[in-house]
Amino acid sequence: MTNIPFQNQEPDDAIARLRRSFDDGLAGHAIATHEGRIVACNPEFARIIGADSVEAAMQANLHELEPRPGAFRLLLARLSDSPLIPLEELELIRRDGTPARVLARVAATLDGSGRVTEVRVYLVDITKRFRDEQNIRVCAERLQLVETATQDVLWDWEVARARITWSDATARRLRYTPEEVRSGIDWHTGRIHPDDRERVLRGVQRAMFGIASTWSDEYRLLRGDGSYAAVLDRAHIVRNDRGEAVRVVGSILDMTELRAAEESHRFLARASAALETALDVQATALTLAHVVVPQLGEFCLVDLV
C-alpha cells in the first residue's frame, strides 16, 4: 500500500486534522484581534479562563483577564518590538474573579507598518503547581521558625536512598562545622555511642518493619568537639500503600543539661540522706566517700585529723 504524504492530501482533510489537533491540545490555544477580542480557542483555553464552553470563551476579551488594568496593552507594545514572547510565567484573572497562574507563549502578526493585527496565545495552567510551591514555602518558613524557637535538630530520612537531610541547626547544636555534617545514614549511626548503638538501631528496625507510625529513644550522640550529648530522638514513619516505610522525619532534642541537673539533684538527695543517718564523724566521712564515687571522681580519700 502506498503512503500518501500529508502535504498531498486534500486541503479539507489537512484543515480538519489541524482543527482536531488544535481542539485536543493539552495547552490552551486562542487567537485574538489586536483589540483583545477572542475569535477562536480550544476547550482547554476556555477551561483555563473559567468559561463554561468554547462559545462562552469567544464572548470574552483578553482585557477581562488582566490582573492589572492595561496589562494587555503592555503586552501589545512588547509584541510590536518583537512578535514572539517565547515562554513566560503570567498571572491572569478567570472570569469568575479567581486568580490563575499560567506559562504563556504569545506570538503576533504585524502589518506593514509594524502594527499588531493578530495575537496567538498558548497557555499551560500551572495554578495548582504554583499554589503547592507557595504552600511548601510557607511550611518551610514555619518549620524554620519552629527550629529557631526550639533549637531542635530536625532530620528527614529518605529510606530508599539511605540519605538524611539535616536542618541548619544541626551543625550549631552538635558543635560541627556545616561542611562536617554529611547526608549519608552512616554518618549518623556512626556517631551513636557504641554502648547505645545496637539498641537504637534494633529499635529503629523494629519500628520500620512493624506497623508503628512513631519511634523514640534516648541515647548518647558524639558531638564535633569529641564530647557526647544525651539526646531524645523522636520520629514519624511515613509509609506507602503497602505499609512499607519510605520516609522517616524526626527531631533530636539535646537533653545533656537537663540530665546533668537531674543527676545533681539525685546526688544532693543521696548526700542529704547519708548525712541524716550518720551517727559519728568517721561514719559520716565513710558514707560521703561512698556517695561521691563515682559522681565526682573515681576515688575518694578522707583524712580525719
Residue, then its C-alpha position, 0 to 999 in steps of 0.5 A: m500500500t502506498n503512503i500518501p504524504f500529508q502535504n498531498q492530501e486534500p486541503d479539507d482533510a489537512i484543515a480538519r486534522l489541524r482543527r482536531s489537533f488544535d481542539d485536543g491540545l493539552a495547552g490552551h490555544a486562542i487567537a485574538t484581534h489586536e483589540g483583545r477580542i477572542v475569535a477562536c480557542n480550544p476547550e482547554f483555553a476556555r477551561i483555563i479562563g473559567a468559561d463554561s464552553v468554547e462559545a462562552a470563551m469567544q464572548a470574552n476579551l483578553h482585557e477581562l483577564e488582566p490582573r492589572p488594568g492595561a496589562f494587555r496593552l503592555l503586552l501589545a507594545r512588547l509584541s510590536d518590538s518583537p512578535l514572539i514572547p517565547l515562554e513566560e510565567l503570567e498571572l491572569i484573572r478567570r472570569d469568575g474573579t479567581p486568580a490563575r497562574v499560567l506559562a504563556r507563549v504569545a506570538a503576533t502578526l504585524d502589518g506593514s507598518g509594524r502594527v499588531t493585527e493578530v495575537r496567538v496565545y498558548l497557555v499551560d495552567i500551572t495554578k495548582r503547581f504554583r499554589d503547592e510551591q507557595n504552600i511548601r514555602v510557607c511550611a518551610e518558613r514555619l518549620q524554620l521558625v519552629e527550629t529557631a524557637t526550639q533549637d531542635v535538630l530536625w532530620d528527614w530520612e529518605v529510606a530508599r536512598a539511605r540519605i538524611t537531610w539535616s536542618d541548619a541547626t544541626a551543625r550549631r547544636l552538635r558543635y560541627t562545622p556545616e561542611e562536617v555534617r554529611s547526608g549519608i545514614d552512616w554518618h549518623t549511626g556512626r556517631i551513636h555511642p557504641d554502648d547505645r548503638e545496637r539498641v537504637l538501631r534494633g529499635v529503629q528496625r523494629a519500628m520500620f518493619g512493624i506497623a508503628s507510625t512513631w519511634s523514640d529513644e534516648y541515647r548518647l550522640l558524639r558531638g564535633d568537639g569529641s564530647y557526647a550529648a544525651v539526646l531524645d530522638r523522636a520520629h514519624i514513619v511515613r509509609n506507602d500503600r503497602g505499609e512499607a516505610v519510605r520516609v522517616v522525619g524526626s527531631i533530636l532534642d539535646m537533653t545533656e543539661l537537663r540530665a546533668a541537673e537531674e543527676s545533681h539533684r539525685f546526688l544532693a538527695r543521696a548526700s542529704a540522706a547519708l548525712e541524716t543517718a550518720l551517727d559519728v564523724q568517721a561514719t559520716a566521712l565513710t558514707l560521703a566517700h561512698v556517695v561521691v564515687p563515682q559522681l565526682g571522681e573515681f576515688c575518694l580519700v578522707d583524712l580525719v585529723 
